[in-house]
Amino acid sequence: MTKSWNRGAEQKRQRLAAARVQGLDKLVPAERAIDLLEAVLTPGDRLCVEGNNQKHADFLSACLAKVDPARVNGLHIVQSNLALPQHLDVFERGIAAKLDFCYSGEQGVRMARLIKEGRIEVGAIHTYLELYSRYFVDLTPQVAFVAAQSADAEGNLYTGPNTEDTPAVVEGTAFKNGIVIAQVNEIVERVPRVDVPAGWVSFVVPSPKPHYIEPIFTRDPAQISEIQVLMAMMVIKGLYAPYQVNRLNHGIGFDTAAIELILPTYAASLGLKDRICSFMTVNPCPTLIPAIEAGFVKGIHCAGSELGMERYIEERSDVFFNGPDGTMRSNRVFCQLAGHYVDLFIGSTLQIDLEGNSSTATLNRIAGFGGAPNFGSESRGRRHASPGWLKAGEESAASRMSAMPRGRKLVVQLVETFREKMQPTFVERLDAWQLQEDFDLDLPPVMVYGDDVTHIVTEEGIAHLHRCNTLAEREQAIRGVAGYTPVGLARDPLAVEALRRQGIIQRPEDLDIDPRLATRDLLAAKSIKDLVRWSGGLYDPPNRFRNW
């Protein structure tokens, strides 16, 4: 028998023909979107719905939740972020059955319930890069929904500043005989910039309203505490300065926002301008505006954009990666890759155990990880040197076991000893172990593994974990900065003091930091309105962040 080598191409022709039978051309009216989905989707299809950190193909995903389950069912969803209710509605209705994802955020509690009820079969909880990579290996979408700002009559797409996951989703689908359906905010005569060529797009659907964008990187300086200022001072003086950290990634949170807002004040007073924090892989966080204006941050590559920052980004093209049209083009894949090879990642978590393993997955809630495991992992494939990378490698206990010198990336967990509702951050055993059992996972859902973590910073001080020679030392170093949590109270005082004498544990006073000086006066901006002033009026924050 003659083997067919073009089954994918034939299936695509059949899907396109099914749409034509319904009288649907490339430009599909919004009121016919459900008809389109029922025409091109078949039971068991692998479907990618563009659900990013911020940008969502929300209209198409809402239409998917309304298709007839008798016609479309058993779908395998491969989606980075499940943030909207309709992302899970499809599982409750039987339209979808299996899920591979990265992050669920506010939908984590509902997802846990659906998994327990057997309505969702989880393939794996991925990191961003891991899932994107599998689009080109064994999780290639047969159909993909994406979101764009505008399209022209031919179907060329302009994504605007929030490109995010679109390139990975489109290329993985379009170049493997898949169907790409784009929802757009508007149809224009000519797009400002061609981000996705028309030949890669199967259908364009003008959405009744602009696609959903979540401003998840906006932090109001008014909510930054003095404890967070103290921790920021320790990070700058105890880590950024001695390791000459000039290329880095900041996670999301008020802790890192505090660092950003004392760069023009505290870091400048230490003479660190041009020596630290010059290049970052992070979204255009509004709290970075003072550091940019003060000349600290010189270059930023972004995974996504941030609402209200558009005009500021356009006027600071020396800092951001902007196109000829003046607007930024973000790219989550490239930003994740760049962040993997910087000198330092600093982020936060919900739980840390005695080995330094951390997780944001807690009991009855599967939040996923997003990009933290990529940013917060040792970049063992790196071959270019920098002062901080070499210094961390020389100090690492693991390096002392070999004659071959190695560098090491700094991976920092920045946490307060107690989180919301006085839940201890430090625990003897991660909830992840119970989640593995409850949801029949292959592994406990750990976000950043302990052997990748070099430092933990709390209000108590800094633990230089990479300098520890044994797991027993590592445990006492962690207990030594765990404060009045049960983990901290169980420390061995003599062992902790010995680690302090070796410089493995450093208290604020060991860094010549007076906690009494850790006040909000050090913040270059104390409110959202201050950030607007720093930007020269270019920053236009969303209404929910305005209190004037």
C-alpha positions in Angstrom: 0.0 0.0 0.0 1.2 3.6 -0.7 1.7 5.5 2.5 0.2 9.0 2.7 2.7 11.7 3.8 0.3 14.6 3.6 -2.5 13.7 6.0 -2.1 17.0 7.9 -2.4 19.1 4.8 -5.5 17.1 3.7 -7.1 17.6 7.1 -6.5 21.3 6.9 -8.1 21.4 3.4 -11.1 19.5 4.9 -11.4 22.0 7.8 -11.2 25.0 5.4 -13.8 23.4 3.1 -16.1 22.8 6.0 -16.0 26.5 6.8 -16.7 27.4 3.1 -19.7 25.1 3.2 -21.0 27.3 6.0 -20.5 30.4 3.7 -17.5 31.6 5.8 -14.5 33.3 4.1 -11.3 34.5 5.7 -13.1 37.5 7.4 -15.7 36.0 9.7 -18.4 38.3 11.3 -18.4 38.0 15.1 -22.0 36.7 15.1 -20.8 33.7 13.0 -17.8 32.8 15.2 -19.5 29.8 16.9 -20.4 28.5 13.4 -16.8 28.8 12.4 -15.5 26.9 15.5 -18.1 24.1 15.0 -17.0 23.8 11.4 -13.2 23.6 11.8 -12.9 21.8 15.2 -13.3 18.1 15.5 -13.5 15.9 18.6 -10.2 15.3 20.3 -8.4 18.1 18.6 -5.4 19.7 20.2 -6.3 23.4 20.7 -4.2 26.3 21.8 -6.2 29.3 23.1 -4.0 32.3 23.5 -4.2 33.0 27.2 -1.1 34.9 28.2 -0.1 36.7 31.4 -2.0 39.7 30.1 -3.5 39.4 26.6 -6.3 36.9 26.0 -8.2 35.7 23.0 -11.2 36.2 25.3 -14.0 36.5 22.6 -13.0 33.3 20.9 -12.6 31.4 24.2 -16.1 32.6 25.2 -17.5 31.4 21.8 -15.7 28.0 22.4 -17.6 27.6 25.7 -20.9 27.9 23.7 -20.3 25.4 21.0 -22.5 22.3 20.8 -20.7 19.5 22.9 -22.3 16.9 20.7 -20.3 18.3 17.8 -17.1 19.5 19.5 -15.9 17.5 22.5 -12.8 15.9 24.1 -10.5 18.7 23.2 -6.9 18.7 24.4 -6.2 22.3 25.5 -2.5 23.4 25.4 -2.6 26.9 26.9 -0.1 28.8 28.9 -2.4 30.8 31.2 -6.0 30.0 32.3 -7.1 33.3 33.7 -10.8 33.7 32.7 -13.8 31.7 33.8 -14.6 30.5 30.2 -11.2 28.8 30.1 -12.6 26.3 32.6 -16.2 26.4 31.4 -15.2 24.2 28.4 -14.2 21.4 30.8 -17.5 21.6 32.8 -19.5 21.3 29.6 -17.4 18.4 28.2 -16.1 20.4 25.3 -12.5 19.9 26.5 -11.1 16.9 28.5 -7.3 17.2 28.8 -5.1 20.2 29.8 -1.5 21.1 29.5 -0.8 24.5 31.0 1.6 26.8 32.9 -0.3 29.0 35.2 -3.9 29.4 36.4 -3.8 32.3 38.9 -7.3 33.1 40.2 -8.7 30.0 38.5 -6.5 27.7 40.6 -9.1 26.8 43.2 -11.8 26.0 40.6 -9.3 24.0 38.6 -8.4 22.0 41.6 -12.1 21.1 42.1 -12.5 20.1 38.4 -9.5 17.9 38.6 -10.8 16.2 41.7 -14.1 15.7 40.0 -12.4 14.0 37.0 -13.5 16.7 34.6 -9.9 17.7 33.8 -7.1 15.3 33.0 -3.8 17.1 33.5 -1.0 16.3 31.1 1.6 18.4 32.9 2.1 21.7 34.7 4.7 23.4 32.5 7.0 26.3 32.6 6.4 28.8 29.8 9.4 27.8 27.7 8.7 24.1 28.2 5.2 24.4 26.8 6.2 26.7 23.9 8.9 24.2 23.0 6.4 21.3 23.0 4.3 23.2 20.5 7.1 22.3 18.1 7.5 18.7 19.3 4.6 16.6 20.6 2.0 19.2 21.6 1.6 20.9 18.2 -1.8 22.6 18.0 -4.2 21.6 15.2 -6.1 24.8 15.8 -5.1 27.9 17.6 -6.9 31.1 18.7 -4.8 34.3 18.9 -5.5 37.9 19.6 -4.2 41.0 17.8 -4.8 44.7 17.7 -5.7 45.0 14.1 -5.8 43.2 10.7 -6.0 44.4 7.1 -8.2 43.0 4.4 -5.7 40.3 3.5 -5.3 39.1 7.1 -1.9 40.6 8.1 -1.9 41.0 11.8 -0.6 43.8 14.0 -0.2 42.7 17.6 0.8 46.1 19.1 2.9 46.2 22.3 1.4 43.0 23.6 2.7 40.4 21.2 3.6 38.0 24.1 3.0 34.4 23.1 1.6 35.0 19.6 4.7 34.1 17.6 5.2 30.8 19.3 1.5 29.9 19.0 1.2 30.9 15.4 4.4 29.4 14.1 3.8 26.1 15.9 0.4 25.8 14.4 0.6 27.4 10.9 3.8 25.5 9.9 2.3 22.1 10.8 -0.9 22.4 8.7 -2.9 23.9 11.5 -5.8 26.4 11.5 -5.0 29.9 13.0 -8.0 32.0 14.0 -7.3 35.5 15.1 -9.7 37.8 16.9 -8.8 41.5 16.2 -9.9 44.7 17.7 -10.3 46.4 14.3 -10.0 46.0 10.6 -7.8 48.7 9.0 -6.7 49.6 5.5 -3.1 49.1 6.4 -1.6 47.7 9.6 1.2 49.8 11.2 3.5 46.8 11.3 3.1 43.2 10.1 3.7 41.0 13.1 2.0 37.9 11.6 1.8 37.6 7.8 -1.6 36.9 6.2 -0.4 33.6 4.8 -0.1 32.2 8.3 -3.6 33.2 9.3 -6.7 31.1 8.3 -9.5 33.3 9.6 -9.9 36.7 11.1 -12.8 37.6 13.5 -13.4 41.2 14.4 -14.2 41.1 18.1 -17.2 43.1 19.5 -14.9 44.7 22.0 -11.1 44.9 22.5 -9.4 41.8 23.8 -8.9 41.5 27.5 -5.5 42.8 28.9 -4.7 42.5 32.6 -2.3 45.1 34.1 -0.6 42.5 36.4 2.8 44.3 36.6 1.4 47.5 38.2 2.2 48.0 41.8 1.1 51.0 43.8 4.0 52.4 45.8 1.6 53.5 48.5 1.3 49.8 49.5 5.0 49.2 50.0 5.9 48.6 53.6 9.0 49.6 55.6 9.8 45.9 56.0 10.0 45.7 52.2 12.2 48.8 52.1 14.6 47.1 54.6 14.7 43.9 52.5 15.3 46.0 49.4 18.3 47.7 51.1 19.8 44.3 52.0 19.4 43.1 48.4 21.1 46.1 47.0 24.0 46.3 49.5 24.3 42.6 50.2 23.8 41.1 46.7 23.6 43.6 43.8 26.7 45.6 44.9 29.2 42.8 45.8 28.2 40.7 42.8 28.0 43.7 40.4 24.6 42.6 39.2 24.1 44.5 36.0 21.8 42.1 34.0 18.9 40.7 35.8 15.2 39.7 36.0 12.7 40.9 38.6 9.7 38.9 39.5 6.3 40.5 40.1 5.6 41.9 43.6 5.8 44.7 46.0 9.2 43.3 47.3 10.9 43.8 44.0 9.0 47.1 43.4 10.6 48.4 46.6 14.1 47.6 45.1 13.2 49.4 41.9 12.0 52.5 43.8 15.1 52.9 46.0 17.6 52.6 43.1 17.5 56.4 42.5 17.9 57.1 46.3 19.6 54.4 48.3 21.6 52.8 45.5 22.7 56.2 44.2 23.9 57.1 47.7 26.1 54.0 47.6 27.6 55.1 44.2 26.1 52.2 42.4 24.8 54.0 39.3 26.2 52.4 36.1 27.4 49.5 38.2 24.2 47.6 38.8 20.7 47.1 37.3 21.5 48.4 33.8 19.8 45.7 31.7 16.6 43.9 32.6 14.3 41.3 31.2 10.9 42.2 32.7 7.6 43.9 31.6 7.5 47.7 31.6 6.7 47.9 35.3 5.6 51.5 36.2 7.8 51.3 39.3 10.8 51.2 37.0 10.1 54.7 35.7 12.2 56.6 38.4 15.1 54.2 37.9 14.9 54.7 34.1 14.7 58.5 34.5 17.6 58.5 36.9 19.8 56.7 34.4 20.1 53.4 36.3 18.1 51.1 33.9 19.3 51.5 30.3 17.7 48.6 28.5 14.6 46.4 29.0 13.3 43.5 26.9 9.7 42.7 27.7 7.6 39.6 27.8 4.5 41.7 27.5 3.4 45.3 27.9 1.5 47.1 30.6 -1.6 49.2 30.4 -0.9 52.9 30.6 2.8 52.6 29.7 2.3 52.9 25.9 3.2 56.6 25.5 6.1 56.3 27.9 7.5 53.3 26.0 7.2 55.1 22.7 9.1 58.1 24.1 11.9 56.0 25.5 12.9 53.9 22.5 16.6 53.9 23.7 15.4 51.7 26.6 12.7 49.5 25.0 12.6 47.4 21.8 10.3 49.4 19.6 9.4 48.9 16.0 9.4 51.5 13.1 5.8 52.4 14.0 7.1 53.5 17.5 5.4 50.8 19.5 7.1 48.1 21.4 7.0 44.5 20.3 7.1 42.2 23.3 8.0 38.5 23.0 7.6 36.1 25.9 9.8 33.4 24.4 12.8 35.7 23.8 12.3 37.4 27.1 12.3 34.1 28.9 15.4 33.0 27.1 17.2 36.3 27.9 16.2 36.0 31.5 17.6 32.5 31.7 21.0 33.8 30.9 21.2 37.0 33.0 23.3 37.2 36.1 20.4 37.2 38.7 16.8 36.3 39.1 14.9 37.6 42.1 11.4 36.6 42.8 9.0 35.5 45.6 7.0 32.4 46.5 4.4 31.1 48.9 6.3 28.3 50.6 9.9 27.3 51.2 11.1 24.1 52.8 14.3 23.2 54.6 16.2 22.4 51.4 15.1 25.7 49.8 12.6 24.1 47.4 9.8 26.6 46.8 6.3 26.4 45.4 3.2 28.6 44.7 1.0 25.6 44.7 -0.7 25.2 48.0 -3.5 23.0 49.4 -6.7 23.0 47.2 -5.1 25.4 44.8 -3.1 24.6 41.7 -1.7 27.9 40.5 1.1 26.7 38.2 4.4 28.4 37.8 4.6 30.6 34.7 8.1 31.6 33.9 9.7 31.4 37.3 11.2 27.9 36.9 13.0 29.2 33.7 14.2 32.4 35.2 14.9 30.8 38.6 17.1 28.0 37.4 20.8 27.6 37.0 21.7 28.3 33.4 24.2 25.4 33.0 24.5 25.9 29.3 25.9 29.4 29.7 29.4 30.0 28.5 29.9 33.8 28.7 31.4 35.3 31.8 30.5 38.3 34.0 31.8 39.3 37.5 28.8 38.2 39.5 28.5 34.9 37.6 32.2 34.1 38.2 32.1 35.2 41.9 29.1 33.0 42.6 30.7 30.1 40.9 33.9 30.5 42.9 31.9 30.6 46.2 29.7 27.7 45.4 30.3 24.6 47.5 29.6 22.4 44.5 32.4 24.0 42.5 34.9 23.2 45.2 34.4 19.5 44.5 35.9 19.8 41.0 39.1 21.1 39.6 37.1 22.6 36.7 36.0 26.2 37.4 32.4 27.1 36.8 30.3 30.2 36.9 26.9 30.3 38.6 23.7 32.3 38.2 22.3 34.0 41.3 18.8 32.8 42.1 17.2 34.7 44.9 14.0 34.2 46.8 12.8 37.4 48.4 10.1 36.7 51.0 8.7 37.9 54.3 8.7 35.2 57.0 4.9 35.4 57.2 2.5 35.9 54.3 -1.2 36.8 54.2 -3.3 35.8 57.2 -0.1 35.0 59.1 0.6 31.9 57.2 4.3 31.0 57.6 6.3 31.1 54.4 8.8 28.6 55.8 7.5 25.0 56.3 8.9 21.6 57.2 7.1 20.0 54.2 5.7 21.7 51.1 2.0 21.4 50.4 3.2 20.3 47.0 3.6 16.7 48.4 0.0 16.5 49.3 -1.1 18.0 46.0 0.9 15.3 44.2 -1.2 12.7 46.0 -4.5 14.5 45.7 -4.3 15.2 42.0 -2.3 12.1 41.0 0.6 14.1 39.7 3.9 12.5 38.6 5.9 14.9 40.8 5.2 17.4 43.5 4.6 20.8 41.8 7.8 22.6 42.9 8.3 26.0 41.3 12.1 26.5 42.0 14.2 23.6 43.2 16.4 24.2 46.2 19.6 23.3 44.5 19.1 26.2 42.1 18.5 28.7 44.8 21.6 30.6 45.9 20.1 33.1 48.3 17.0 33.6 50.5 16.4 37.2 51.8 13.9 37.9 54.5 13.4 40.8 57.0 15.8 38.7 59.2 18.7 38.8 56.8 20.4 37.0 53.9 21.2 33.3 53.7 23.9 32.6 51.2 22.8 29.0 50.5 25.3 28.3 47.7 28.2 28.6 50.2 26.9 25.8 52.4 28.9 22.6 52.4 26.2 20.2 53.6 22.4 19.9 53.6 22.6 20.3 57.4 24.3 23.7 57.0 21.8 24.6 54.4 18.9 23.7 56.7 20.3 25.9 59.5 21.0 28.8 57.1 17.3 28.7 56.1 16.1 28.4 59.7 18.4 31.3 60.5 16.4 33.7 58.4 13.0 32.1 59.0 12.2 34.4 61.9 9.5 33.5 64.4 7.9 30.8 62.1 7.9 27.3 63.6 10.8 26.5 61.2 12.8 29.5 62.5 12.1 28.8 66.2 13.5 25.3 65.7 16.9 26.6 64.7 20.1 25.5 66.4 21.4 28.8 67.8 25.0 27.8 68.0 25.0 26.5 64.4 23.3 29.7 63.2 25.8 31.9 64.9 28.6 29.8 63.4 27.2 30.4 59.9 26.9 34.1 60.7 30.6 34.3 61.6 31.4 32.7 58.2 29.3 35.2 56.4 26.8 32.6 55.2 24.1 34.4 57.2 24.1 38.2 57.2 21.9 40.4 59.4 21.2 44.0 58.5 23.8 45.2 61.0 26.4 42.9 59.4 25.9 45.0 56.2 26.1 48.3 58.1 22.4 48.8 57.5 20.4 50.6 60.2 16.9 49.3 60.2 15.7 52.6 61.6 16.6 54.2 58.3 14.5 51.8 56.3 11.5 54.1 55.9 9.2 55.0 53.0 11.2 58.2 52.7 13.7 56.2 50.6 11.1 55.5 47.9 11.7 57.7 44.9 7.9 57.5 44.3 5.4 57.0 47.1 2.2 56.8 45.0 1.0 56.2 41.5 0.6 59.9 41.0 4.4 60.3 41.8 5.1 57.8 39.0 3.1 59.9 36.6 5.1 63.0 37.6 8.4 61.1 37.1 7.2 60.1 33.6 6.5 63.7 32.7 2.9 62.9 32.3 3.5 60.1 29.8 2.3 57.3 32.1 -1.4 57.0 32.0 -2.4 54.5 34.7 -5.7 52.5 34.5 -8.6 54.1 36.4 -8.5 51.5 39.2 -5.1 52.8 40.2 -6.1 56.5 40.3 -7.0 58.0 43.6 -6.8 61.6 42.6 
